[in-house]
């Protein structure tokens, strides 16, 4: 009798223990919030050393997270850059390599994979990816409000309760032309530094001040979302990412494959993995964001993306990520077909088609110290020549490195449908610097 009572009591304890285990909630999936700025170069953010621009909220995210100093885009052109980020593929592989190309709906994407895993997914702000691809999000709000943010806070509040979420907050700041209801006037034109390749006058200074004001407005909108998440107790379970879609409008590097055209501010905050106030000097590509987010969420990455997960380097910034970055320049207004491969020490660039030599917006015309003649191949030693002045293609000193870059670039290009045109190099008569420069140095696309 006693043994029967003891056995029954033991079985009740085991059943109770299993019940407690079964009732334990599953580990909460991380939320994902990506802020993508428009036409904001890496040097145009306070956290990267700009002493003039007012970006306290983004700077605070960097102080609480990780700043990437060698983060590169796959192209310095808006819509193909965004398509590349969302698919984890190089521009040609997305089948939307040119400005304004719609992204095909059959492309596997980050929001689609997160949606299938139970995430609520929303894009709010600048769209620029075509109608068909909207099906990859639960909700798309394609509008520009006077704030530049298309009302991020109301859309954040619309998210369903009890579900993890992915928000793609796409600002239209700081793309020209500028829209203001009441200008911020945070930046005094008289106190700014004008780039050395640009005429220093009142118009130039006002343009830079307006550009910085729009960056400041984008920063304010980022801050409002962060404050809301912090107040709701959800910020620390949210991977926050801030980056831009292409290089700065000032200095004329937008659309080019040089560092100032491709380098993006990239800041991530996720305190359970990322040490606050850390900086990462590893080479990173924007295609790495898709596998990083999926891995963090415990999801399988696709088989065709070109990126690699950054998780190991987020935990320890001394862990290398990749040996090189690859980038493309395709049609952005005028026709172009250029490819680049950049390592930590070298930049290798091929120019297949250059009709813009007589165009005042051609990259070679912005820099009085850069040769006006465009050649098929460019090769620069970045440690000794960071401004890429001396083309080393004909030099023997770095022959092995040049051949290695050639081989790698050709291999990458062979992996997707790319059809370089016959090499065309049109020559322009040399003109004085004053005749070659126009301001503002902006693209209206």
Secondary structure, DSSP 8 states (H G I E B T S, - for coil): -HHHHHHHHHHHHHHHHHHHHHHS------EEEEEEESS--GGGSGGGT-SSS--HHHHHHHHHSEEESSEE-S-SSHHHHHHHHHHTS-HHHHT--STT----TTS--HHHHHHHTT-EEEEEE---S-SGGGGGSSEEE----TTSSS-HHHHHHTS-TTS-EEEEEE--TT-SS---SS----S-GGGS---TTS--SHHHHHHHHHHHHHHHHHHHHHHHHHHHHHHTT-GGGEEEEEEESS--SGGG-TT-SSHHHHB--EEEE-TTTS-TTEEE-S-EETTHHHHHHHHHTT----SS------HHHHH-TTS---S-EEEEE--SSS-EEEEEEE-SSEEEEEEEEE--TTSTTSGGGS-TTS-S---SEEEEETTT-TT--S--TT-STTHHHHHHHHHHHHHHHHTS-------EE-------HHHH--SS-----
